[in-house]
Amino acid sequence: MRSENSKWWWALAAVGLCACTGDTGPTGPSGPEGPSGPPGNPSETVKSLSFTPVNVAVTDAQKRSVYASPKARVNGKEVSIQYETVMRTGRSLSGHVFGRMIQKDGSPVRNTDGSEFISPSNDFSALIQKGNKIFELTQFETTPAAMYLSELSQDANGKLTAISTRPIDFSGVEGYWTPCAGSVSPWSTNLSSEEYPADARLFETAASVSALPSADRSMLRYWGLDPTTATIEEAKAVYSPYRYGFVVEVAVDGSGTTTVSKHYAAGRRALELAYVMPDRRTAYLSDDGVNDGFNMFVAAREGDLSEGQLYAARWFQTSPADQPAGQADLYWIPLGPSATDAQVKALIDGGIQFSHIFETEPQAADGTCPSAASGFRPINTETGRECLKLKAGQELAASRLETRRYAAYVGATTEFRKTEGITYNPTNHRLYVSFSELNSGMISDPANRDLGGPNHVQLARNDCGAVYEMAITPNAAIGSDYVAESASALVEGVWLGGTGGSIYPETSPYHDPTYTYVDSTGAIKSSPANLCSVSHIANPDNLSFINGYDTLLIGEDTVNGHQNDMVWAYNLVTRELTRIFSAPYGSETTGVYFYPDINGYAYIKTQVQHPYGESDTNKVGSDLSVTHSYTGYIGPFPAMN
């Protein structure tokens, strides 16, 4: 039996973690240059990539700064890089204000004080090349939301500069709701998302606008309604929760004309992002929240997400309960019949409501359904504990409009916590998925988030989260060569103290005396600034894989895990984590995405969302421009395809 103090070593061996280069230091943002590749491999013919690491932000000046690795080594050659800001919200360009939200009629959305609503929350920002033009499509994570199309110029050194910008018209799909992460499809369109859609069951019974959640009330501004004075009848005449929570595809042609589509056939959830595999048919969809699912969609035709079969993952844990991160086999449960966008949209346009799909009754205190003999089944999802009974003939509606509830109803796993970024390694046939936190339904918690559910996932709690790798294999029954069959932890964050996990002693390599630790007398010393080790990831979010270079990019979305969110490069061969980017107080790194070749240059896109907005709001000062978010990139690099 291992002693209590040796648990850190067991966790280290289990998940292959190692200390990263460039640890906390007072000397500034740039640390010592990292190695150029695996030790003992002098060959420069093999593709290789390493970064000069950056230090953790320690001083107030560093914590207010945006900074990235100053150098990288690409195939043995040193390259000077930096973070380049392309746009900041509030900037006026070509007659438009970048980040200004617009109503259905094109006029500005107004705040309660009458000012224009300019969002500081830009998230994914796609680069799409059409002929000799480069377009950037930037989405803003608010309600109502917007996406801006900017045209960029590229100079002889690869630097990108915005030359125009404008909002994209979403009136054809009745607006746009809280887009989060995204991806670029294999056919060069922006696959956006709609996160945290409203609970249609709650909306159906609401007797007043004031009874609606704040996001629903805010969305009413898209139709020019004042949520403080609008009646519930006025709200229900224009707004239906079933119009939001879908994959949103935006195409742009060489003239800058955009086409917006919502893919209702792929189901509705708190969609973080959709990621399409190389077959151009199989897509994975993450679901951000508490007690959520993980979905796969297999399209009927290549390059067309308007029709297909939806699945939900069933987690069969193969590691013992309550161990760090753990492993599992995955089984995919079909959700309803194959469907088309048109079929699902017809249901929405026809005014379908939650009560048309399910009957409900309250769960008993022990998590069972009083009317189980009559067909009611208990579930526990993001919306809480419920007993549901599917109405006859409503499989299609339930699977596409109440995807998470229906997945739980048919036995899939809805215990996942904040599934976020997705990316694929085509060489090793591995899908990488970030779980921002391992808690709530992902731990054995029979009195709370597992009550009324099957308790499929039973991991040790880790509030710092983990990135999982999933083995991809052909599956003839599903009809796809890209089906995830198992999951295991690749890299975890390390909790330093408090109720969210173990506190590591001074003898542990995870120990960092700057933050929370156990001293030699057994006393707990702590700082609230960083509850996760700054030598490891905290609350992983966006992921992107640099194919051919064994490098996984990991962006963070953390509040007090790390005071300053970071982007990391993780080498799959050496298992080395390297910090390559740091964001200011209270912000989130968003839209981390790698572009291997745009006219001979490569870029790592990353945005800085809502500076000073999630924490440290008291540090803003008199210059409010510091709260404007950033759209930009790390680079440029030489082409890396």
N, C-alpha and C positions, 0 to 999 in steps of 0.2 A: 504494500500500500504506500502511495506517495504521501509525503508530508504536505501540510497546508501550504508551506512556503515553496514547495516544488511544483505547484500547479501551473505556474507561469511557464516552466520548461515543457510540461506536457502540452500546453496550448501552442507553444512555439513549434514543437515538433509536429503537431497534428496539422497545422495549416501552412507551414513553410514560411513563416514570417521571419524577417530579419531587420535589424536596425538600418535606417536609411542614412545616407550621407548628408552632410550639411546640417548638423544639429544646431539647436538654439545657441546663439552667440551674440555678443554685443557689438560685433564689428560691422554690421550693416547687412543689407539684403543678400549679398552674394557670398556663397560659401566656397570652399575649395573645389577645384574641378574634379568631377567624377571620372571613373575609368572609362576607357573607350570601348570596352567589350569584355567578354569572358577572359579570366586570367589564362595565360599560356596559349593564347590564340593570336599569333602575330599576323595572320593572313588578312590582308585588306580587301581580298576579292569577295569575301563573305559580307553581306550587308550587315551593317552595325550602326547603332545609334546610342548616344549617351548625352546627358545634359550637365552643364555646370549647375549644381544645385543652388537653390536660394535658402537663406536662413529663415527661421520663423520670425515673424514680426515681433519685436521686443519693445522698442522705443515707441513713443507716441507718434513720432513722424513716420516710422515704418508702418504702424497700424492704420495710418491714414492713407497709405500709398497703394498704388497698383504697380506691382513689379513682377518681372519674369526672369527666367534664366537668361544671362547675357550671352552665353555661348552654347553651342552643341557641337558634337562630333558626328558627322554623317559619313559613313563608309571611310573612316579614318581621316577625314578632312575637317578642320575646325571652321565653324560657321558662326558669324556674329548674328544674334537674334535679339529681339526685345518685344515688349507688348506694344502694339500699335493700335491706337484708338481710331476707329473709322468714324463713329458718330457718338454723340451723347444726347440723351433725351432733352427736349426743349430747344434744340437747335433749329433755326429756320433755314430752309434750303429749297430752292426752286418753288417758292410760294407755299410751302407746307411746313408745319412744325412737327419734327420727328417725335413720335410718341403721343401726339394729340389724338384722343379717342373721338370717334365720330358717330352720330346717330344714323338711323336708317336713311334719312333724307340727305345725309352728307354734311349737316351742320355739326358744330362741336358739341360734345357732351359737356354738361355743366356740373360743377360741384355745387354743394348747398349754398355756398356764398356767391354763386354766380360766375365764378372763375372757370376757365376752361380746364377740363380734366386731362392733364398730361401725365401719362403713366411713367413711373420710375422702374417698372418691372419687366424689362425686355428679357426674353428667355432665348429659345433657340433662334438661330440666325443662319439660314442656309445660303451658301454660295452656289449659284447655278450659272453655268456658262452656256450661252447660246450664240453660236457663230463667233464674231469678234467682240461680243458684249458680255460683261460680267454683271450679274444681278445678285443683290442680297435681299432675302426675304426675312424680315425680323418680326417676330410675334411678341405681343405684350400680354402678360399674364394677369389680366384684370377682368372684371365684369362691369360694363360691356368691354369686349376686347377689340384689338385691332392688329392687323399685320401691315407692315410698311414694305413697299418695293422700292429699293434704292438701286440706282445704276452706279457702278464703280469704274474708275479708271485704274490702270496698272502701269506703273512706270518701268523703266529699263532695269531697275533693281528689285522689282517685284512688289513695291509698296502699293497698297490699295487706298484709293481716296474716293469718297462719295461725291458725285457730281449732281445727283438729283434724288429726290425721295417723294413718295406720295402714299396715302393709305389705299389699301385694296378694298373694293366694294364687296361686302358680304350680305347685301340685302337679299340676294337670291336664295340664301339659306337661312333667312331670318336672324342674321347676326352670328356672333362668334363669342364663345364662352371660355374664359380662363385657359388659354393655351399654355402648355408647359413645355416639355422637351419636344424633340422632333428628330427626323432623319431625312436624308435625301434618298429617294427611291432609286433602284437600278435604272429607271428610265428618266431620271433627272427631274423629278418633281419634289416639292416640299411636302413631306408627310407630317402634318401638324397634329395637335391633340386638343381635347377639351376636358379639363380636369375638374373633379368635384362637382358633378352635375347635381341639381336639386333633387330632393326626395319627392317623387311624384305622388306617393301616398300622402305625405304631409300637405303638399300643395292642393291636392284634390279637396281636402276637408277644411282648408284655411277659410276663415270667415272675414278676414280683413287683411289689408296689405301689411299692417303692422305686425301681424302674426307670422309673416314670412321671414325666413332667414335673410340676413343682410345681403348676401349675394343675389338672391332673387329680387330684392327691392332695388338693388343697384342696377340690375339688368334692365329694369323698366325704363331707364333713361335712354336706352337705345331707340325706343319708340317715342321719345319726347315726353314721357310721363314723369311727373314729379312724385317720387315715392312717398313723400310726406303728405300729399293731398289726394293721390289717385285712389279710386275705389277698387275693391277686389273684382268687381265686374269689369272695370276697364282693364285691369291687369290680365284677367283670364281671357279677354277678347284678343289680346295680342301675343301672349306669352304661354308657352307650354314647356315644362321641364323635359319632355321627351324629344325636343329638338336639339338637345345638347348632350355631350359626352361621347362623341364619335371621333373616328379618324377623319381629319380634314385634309384633303389633298388640294394643293394649289400648283397649277402649272403656269409657266410663263414662256412666251415665244420670243423670237428675236426682235420683235417690235416693242416688247415690254407689255403686251396684252396678257392679262391673267385670267385664268379659269378656275373657279372654286367648286369643289365637290365635297359632299359629306358621304362617307361610306357607312351607311346605316347597317348594311349586311354584316359588318365586322363587330357589331354589338356596342353596347353603351355601358360605360364604367367611368371611374375617375382616371381617365386615360393619361398616363405619363407620356408614352410614345408608342408608335408602331414601327417595327423594324422588319424590312423585307429581306429574305434570304436570297442567295444567288439564283435559285430556280425561278425567281420573279413571281412566285405564287404563294409561298409559305411566309406568313408574317406572325411575329410574336408581339404581344400587346401587354404592357405592364399596367398595373392598377395601383395608384398611390393613395394610401390611407391606412385604416385599421381594419383588420379582418377582411382582407380583399383577396381576389383571385389572381390567377395568371393565365392568360389566354393565348391560343394559337388559332389563326385563321388560314385556311387553305383555299385560295381563289380558284375559280373554275377555269380561268384563262390567265396566261402569262401577261404581266404588265397591266392587269385590270383587277382592281379590288372591289368592283361593284357587285360581285356575286361569289358565293362560296360557302364553305362549311366552317362553323365556329366550334371550338373545343375549349374545355377548361381542364387545368392540370389537377391530378390527384396525387398527393405526396404520400409515398410509402416509405417511412423513415427506416433506414438500414443501420444507423448508428444508435447506440443506447441513448435513452432519454437523459436530458439535462447535461449533455456534453457540449462543449463549445462548437458552434457552427453546425457540425454534423453533416450527414450524407443521406441521400434518399434516392429511390427509384421513382420515376415519373410515369404516370399512365394518363392518357388523354380521353376525357369523356366528351362525346359529341353533345352539343347544346342545340336542340331543336333540329329542324330540317335545314338543308341548304337553302339559302335565301338570296334575294336580290335587293339592292338599294331601293328599287322602285316599290317592291312589296312592302318593305318596312315603312318607307315614306308615306305610302298610302294609308297605313294604319294611323300614323301621326296626323296626317292631314284630315283624316276622318274623325279626329277628336278622341282617340282612345285614351282611357284613364286607367289608373292602377286597379280600381275595383272591377274593371272589365276583364282583368287578367287573373287576379288572385282573390280568394276568400281569405280572411284573416281572423285570428283569435289570439288573445294574450297567452304567453307561455306561463306555465305553472312555476312556482318558486324553484323547483328542482330541475328546470329546463325541459320538461316534457310538455306535450300538448294534451289538454283535456279531451280533445276530440280526435285523438290519434286513430281510433277505430274507424272514424269517418273519413280518413285520408289526410288529415292535417299532419304536417311534418315540422319539427322545430329547426330553426336555423339561427346562426349568430353571425352577422356581417357588419359592415360599416354602419348600417342604420340601426343596429342593435338586435336584441332577441325578439324573434317573431315566430308565430305558427302560421304556416301558409298552406293553402290547398289550391292547386292549379285548376282553373275552370276549363271545361271541355273545349278542345280545339284551339287553345291559346299557347301552344308550344312555340310557335314562331314569334309571337309578340313577347312572351316571357324571355326567350333566349336573346332577343335583340334589344329589347327596351328595358328589361330588368335582368341584365346579364349576370350580375353578381348574385342576386337573390336566387335566380334559377339555377346557377351553378351549385350553390349550397343545397338547393332543393333536390337535385339529382345525385348528390353525393360527392361532388368535387370539393377540393380544398379551398376554403375561404378564411384562412387563418394567417395569410401572409401580411407582413407589415411593411408598407411603403416599398413595393417593387418599383424601381426607378429606371436607370439606364440599361440599355441592351446594346450589345455589339457582337460581332462574329469574327472568329479566327478560322479562315478557310483552310489553312495548312493543317492544323490539328483537329479540325472539325469540332470546335468548342464554341458554345454560346456563353457569353458573360452577362450576368444580370446582377445589378446591385440591389441589395436589401438595406435601406437606409438605417433601419434599426431592427434588432432581433429582440422583440418584446411583445407585449399584448398576446395575441393569439399564437405567436410563434414559440411561446414557452408553455410549459404545463401549468395551466392556470384555471383549474376546474371551477373556481368560484366567480370568475369574471368573464374574460373574453372567450373561454372555452365552454362555458355553461350554455347548454342548448345546441352545442355543436359536437362534432365527432372527435375533436382533439387529435388531429392527424400529426401536427407538428409539435415536437416536444424538445426544444433546444434550450441550452443555457442562455440566460438573459445577457445581452450585450447591447447597451444603448448606443454604442459607437458604430454598429452595423458591420456588414461584410459584403464582399463581392463573391458570388458563386460562379463556378463554371459548370456548364451542362454539356454532356456528351451528346453529339448529334449523329443519328444513324438513319438509314432508310427504313420506312415503315409502309409495307405494301397495303395493309388494311386501310391506312389513312390516305395513301396515295401521294406521299411526299418523301423525298430523300433527305429532308431536313427536320427530323422530329427529335426533340430533346427526350432522352430516355433516362437520364440520371443527373443528379445535382450534388456538388460537394463544394465546400468552402475553399476559396482560393486565397483570399487575403482579408483579414479582419482588422477592425479598429480595436484599440486597447483601452478599456475603461480604467480610470485611475482611482476613483473613489466614490463613495456614497451608496445609494440604494440600487444603482443600476449595474453592479458587478463587483468583482473583487478589487481590493486595494493592493497594489504591488509593493513589496518591501524593497529596501535599499539594495538587497542582493539580486534583485531581478533586473535583467537587461531592459525591461520596460520602465524601470524607475527613472523618473525625471525630477530632480530636486527643486526645479523651478515651479512645479505644480503639485498636485495631490500625491502624497506618498506616505508610507509608514516609516518613521525614523527608528533608530536602533533601540529606543526604549519602548517601542510599540505604539507611540502616540501618532495620531493622524494629523498630518500637516496638509493644508489645502489652500488653493486659490480658486475662486469661482470662474476665472477666465477660461480655463481649458480643462474640461472634465474627461477628455480623451487624450491619450499620449500624443504629443506633437511630433513624435517620431513615426507615427502611423496614421492611417486614414481615420477620418471621423465622418460618419453619416454620408457614405458614398452616394452619389447621384448620377450625373452624366458619365457615360463611358464611351470610349472610341478606341478602336484597335488600329495600330499602324502595321499593316500587313507586310510581311517580309522582314520586319525588324524586331519581332518578338516583344513588342511594347504595347502595353495597355495603358491608356490615359484614363485617370480617375478624377472626376471633379467632386467637390464637396458641397453639401447643403446642410450646414450645421449652425445652431444658435450658440450653445455653450459647450459643445464638444470641443470646438476650436473657436477662439474669439475671432480669428481671421481665417476665413475659408481659403482653402488651397486647392491647387491642381497638382496631381502626382503623375509621374511616369513609372510604371511597374514593369520590370524586365522579367519575362516569364522563364528565362533560362537561369539567370543569376539570382532571382527572387529579391532583387534590390528595388527598394522604393526611393525615388528621388523627387524632392519638391521642385516644381518648375514654375509656380505661379502663386501669388498671394494677393488677396483682395482686401479692401478697406473694412473698417469697423462695420458691423451690422449688415453686410452684404452677402450675397450668394454667388458662387461661380455657376454660370449656366451655359448651356449650348456647347459644351466641349465636343469638338468634332474635327476629324482630320481630313484634309483634302490633299491627296498625294501629288496632283499635277494640274495646275492652272497656268497654262502658257509657260511651262518650265519652272514653276515655283510651287512649293508645298506650304501649307498653312495649318496651324492648329487654331481653330476658332474657339474663342471663349468670351462670354459676356460677364459683366459685373452688374448684378441686379440689386436694386434698392439700397445703395450705400446708406448706412446709419438707420436703416429702416427696421431691422429685426432685433437689434440690440444697440446699446451705446447711443441711443437717440439724444442723450444729453450732451454729446460731444460735437454736435453739428456746428454750433457757433453762429455767427452773424452771416456768414457766406453760405446761402442756401444752395449755391451751385454745386457744392460738394455732394449733394444728394442725387444729382443727375446720374443715371445709369450709363454704362459704357457698352458699346458694341465694337468689337475689335478682334485681334488675333495675335498669336505668338508666331514670330517668324520675321521675314520669309526664310524658308529653307530651299535648297535646290530640289528639283523634282525627285520624288521618292516612290515612283510607281514601278 
